Amino acid sequence: MWNALRSDLQDFVSGVADETKEVTERLDIAVPQALSGDAVDTSQESTDVDDSGVMADTDNSMALDEVDRRMNDETTYTLELDESDPSVESFLKDFDLESKTDEIAQLLQDHPDTLHRYFEEFVPTQVSYKEFWTRYFYRCDAVRIEDEWERQQEQAREAAAKALEGGLKTVSNLFGGALQSVSQTLKAAEQSAG
């Protein structure tokens, strides 16, 4: 009876070891693909028509929604830009307010309940003309918003990869340790029976 039990236990340990190895090998291949986006079909583009009648992809539409949200947020105009941020620094270096005069006039006309209202409320009592528009054009740029989201997604993917890698090592160590303990127990039982 002991021999039958030992044989069954050895088969079990061997089966678990083989399956654990197979699963970890699959994970070693699948996880990096999933984290890099290779496993997901990103070729499909959803399109919407924006207010100007131009076809826009969904990400751009979401960025335009974020522009509207920021336009309605008074901190867009009152909160100082962090000039030590390389992105802000680069923007300020290239930003030419004088070239925006026509665009500013159109924006004030197009957004009387938000942008124009904040402009009337804050300039010049709380912020200067230049500060107001510099903050607006920095914070309400759909392309910059999309770039910011992409950076955040990349950081999240990297953090998830590190966490997953740590989790895989933990699982591998757990199974490896359990299998090693059962194997040692079997060897000890064989030596004492033999």
C-alpha positions in Angstrom: 0.0 0.0 0.0 2.9 2.4 0.8 4.4 1.8 -2.6 1.1 2.7 -4.3 0.7 5.9 -2.3 4.3 6.9 -2.9 3.8 6.2 -6.7 0.7 8.3 -6.8 2.4 11.2 -4.9 5.4 11.0 -7.2 3.0 11.2 -10.2 1.2 14.2 -8.7 4.5 16.0 -7.9 5.8 15.4 -11.4 2.5 16.5 -13.0 2.4 19.7 -10.9 6.0 20.4 -11.8 5.4 20.0 -15.5 2.2 22.1 -15.5 3.9 24.8 -13.4 6.8 25.0 -15.8 4.4 25.1 -18.8 2.3 27.9 -17.2 5.3 30.0 -16.3 6.8 29.6 -19.8 3.4 30.8 -21.3 3.3 33.7 -18.9 6.9 34.6 -19.8 5.8 35.0 -23.4 2.2 36.4 -23.0 2.9 39.0 -20.3 5.4 41.1 -22.2 3.2 41.0 -25.3 0.2 42.1 -23.3 2.1 44.9 -21.6 3.5 46.2 -24.8 0.2 46.2 -26.5 1.2 43.5 -29.1 -1.6 41.2 -28.0 -4.3 43.9 -28.5 -5.5 45.0 -31.9 -5.0 48.8 -31.9 -5.4 49.2 -35.6 -9.2 50.0 -35.3 -9.8 53.7 -35.2 -13.2 55.0 -34.1 -14.1 58.3 -35.6 -16.4 61.1 -34.6 -17.1 64.5 -36.1 -16.0 67.4 -34.0 -17.7 70.8 -33.7 -15.9 72.1 -36.8 -17.1 69.1 -38.9 -13.7 67.6 -39.1 -13.4 63.8 -38.6 -11.5 63.1 -35.4 -10.3 59.9 -33.9 -11.8 58.9 -30.5 -8.6 59.8 -28.6 -8.7 63.3 -30.1 -12.4 63.6 -29.3 -11.6 62.6 -25.7 -8.8 65.2 -25.7 -11.2 67.9 -27.0 -13.6 66.9 -24.2 -10.7 67.4 -21.8 -10.0 70.8 -23.3 -13.7 71.8 -22.7 -13.4 70.6 -19.1 -10.3 72.6 -18.5 -11.7 75.6 -20.2 -14.5 75.5 -17.6 -12.1 75.1 -14.7 -11.0 78.5 -13.2 -7.7 77.0 -12.0 -6.7 76.7 -15.7 -6.3 80.5 -15.6 -5.4 81.2 -12.0 -2.9 78.4 -11.1 0.6 79.3 -12.1 2.5 77.1 -14.5 5.5 75.2 -13.1 8.3 76.8 -15.0 10.7 74.1 -13.7 8.8 71.5 -15.7 10.7 70.8 -19.0 7.4 70.7 -20.9 6.4 74.1 -19.6 9.9 75.4 -20.2 9.8 74.3 -23.8 6.3 75.7 -24.3 7.3 79.1 -22.9 10.4 79.2 -25.0 8.4 78.8 -28.2 5.1 80.6 -27.3 4.4 83.8 -29.1 1.3 85.5 -27.7 1.2 88.3 -30.3 0.7 85.7 -33.1 -2.5 84.5 -31.3 -4.4 87.7 -31.5 -7.0 86.6 -34.1 -7.3 83.2 -32.5 -7.9 84.8 -29.1 -10.7 87.0 -30.5 -12.3 84.0 -32.1 -12.0 81.9 -28.8 -13.6 84.7 -26.8 -16.5 84.9 -29.3 -17.0 81.1 -29.5 -17.0 80.6 -25.7 -18.9 83.5 -24.1 -20.1 81.5 -21.1 -16.7 80.0 -20.1 -13.5 81.4 -21.5 -14.9 85.0 -22.1 -16.4 85.0 -18.6 -13.2 84.0 -16.9 -11.2 86.4 -19.0 -13.5 89.3 -17.9 -13.4 88.1 -14.3 -9.6 87.5 -13.9 -7.9 90.0 -16.3 -6.3 92.2 -15.1 -7.3 92.0 -11.4 -6.0 88.5 -10.6 -3.8 87.7 -13.6 -2.2 89.6 -16.4 -3.4 89.3 -20.0 -0.2 87.4 -20.9 -0.5 85.0 -17.9 -4.1 84.2 -18.7 -3.5 83.3 -22.3 -0.2 81.6 -21.6 -1.9 79.3 -19.1 -4.9 78.7 -21.4 -2.8 77.8 -24.5 -0.6 75.5 -22.4 -3.3 73.7 -20.5 -6.0 73.6 -23.3 -3.9 72.1 -26.1 -5.5 68.8 -27.2 -2.1 67.5 -28.6 -0.3 68.3 -25.4 -3.2 66.6 -23.4 -2.9 63.4 -25.6 0.9 63.4 -25.2 0.4 63.7 -21.4 -2.0 60.8 -21.4 0.4 58.7 -23.5 3.2 59.4 -21.0 0.9 58.4 -18.1 -0.1 55.2 -19.8 3.5 54.3 -20.5 4.4 54.9 -16.8 1.4 52.7 -15.8 2.4 49.9 -18.2 6.0 50.0 -16.7 4.6 49.9 -13.2 2.3 47.0 -14.1 5.1 45.1 -15.7 7.3 45.5 -12.6 4.5 44.4 -10.3 3.6 41.5 -12.6 7.2 40.4 -12.8 7.5 40.5 -9.0 4.2 38.5 -8.8 5.4 35.9 -11.2 8.7 35.4 -9.3 6.7 35.0 -6.1 4.4 32.4 -7.7 7.3 30.6 -9.2 9.1 30.6 -5.9 6.0 29.4 -4.1 5.5 26.4 -6.4 9.2 25.7 -6.7 9.4 25.7 -2.9 6.3 23.5 -2.5 7.5 21.0 -5.1 11.0 20.9 -3.5 9.5 20.2 -0.1 7.2 17.4 -1.4 10.2 15.9 -3.3 12.4 15.9 -0.2 9.6 14.3 1.8 9.2 11.6 -0.8 13.0 10.9 -0.8 13.1 10.8 3.0 10.1 8.4 3.0 11.9 6.2 0.4 15.1 6.1 2.4 13.3 5.2 5.7 11.2 2.5 3.9 14.0 1.2 1.9 
